[in-house]
Each structure stands twice: as structure tokens, then as C-alpha cells.
């Protein structure tokens, strides 16, 4: 495998080095696993084993005024997490 001169942009250089390592792995037969249609059909539904947190979140329904919901969604991706964090903070500061 030939070595490239370092690229002035570190991001491009890192990409090129990773690409060369990947090509080397492919040449040596160390490539990733390929799923066959039978493998795909045999998969179970749901999340992979071990990927669920010890204390998973619970799905619930909550009603907001339309303008409040619109404002929350307008904050972009992650709005539900931010609402959860705000509610956690409120619960901690208003504990009985």
C-alpha cells in the first residue's frame, strides 16, 4: 500500500488515511459482514439486545396549547428532550 503525503487539511488527511486502511482491510479479506436476505428475514423486531437503557423513558400523552407546542417545535430537533430536562428541573426545584 502506498503512503500519501499528508494533506494540508487535517480532516481530509484523516479521511484519506482511513480510506487507505479500509482498502487494505478489504484486500486482506477483513471486510464487514454482509447480510443475506435470510439473515434479514431472521432478525427479530425491536431494538437489539442490550441497547435499552436501565431506566428507559416512558411514552405518555400530554396536551399543550397549540401556540405552546408550536413554540416548542420551532426550537428545532431535540425539543422533546429539552422539555423533559425543563420538567426535571421544575420537579427538582418544587419537590414536596
Secondary structure in CASP SS format (residue, H / E / C, confidence):
PFRMAT SS
TARGET T0000
AUTHOR 0000-0000-0000
METHOD secondary structure of the structure
MODEL  1
X C 1.00
X C 1.00
X C 1.00
X C 1.00
X C 1.00
X C 1.00
X C 1.00
X C 1.00
X C 1.00
X H 1.00
X H 1.00
X H 1.00
X H 1.00
X H 1.00
X H 1.00
X H 1.00
X H 1.00
X H 1.00
X H 1.00
X H 1.00
X H 1.00
X H 1.00
X H 1.00
X H 1.00
X H 1.00
X H 1.00
X H 1.00
X C 1.00
X C 1.00
X C 1.00
X C 1.00
X C 1.00
X C 1.00
X C 1.00
X C 1.00
X C 1.00
X H 1.00
X H 1.00
X H 1.00
X H 1.00
X H 1.00
X H 1.00
X C 1.00
X C 1.00
X C 1.00
X C 1.00
X C 1.00
X C 1.00
X C 1.00
X C 1.00
X C 1.00
X C 1.00
X C 1.00
X C 1.00
X C 1.00
X C 1.00
X C 1.00
X C 1.00
X C 1.00
X C 1.00
X C 1.00
X C 1.00
X C 1.00
X C 1.00
X C 1.00
X H 1.00
X H 1.00
X H 1.00
X H 1.00
X H 1.00
X H 1.00
X H 1.00
X H 1.00
X H 1.00
X C 1.00
X C 1.00
X C 1.00
X C 1.00
X H 1.00
X H 1.00
X H 1.00
X H 1.00
X H 1.00
X H 1.00
X H 1.00
X H 1.00
X H 1.00
X H 1.00
X H 1.00
X H 1.00
X H 1.00
X H 1.00
X H 1.00
X C 1.00
X C 1.00
X C 1.00
END
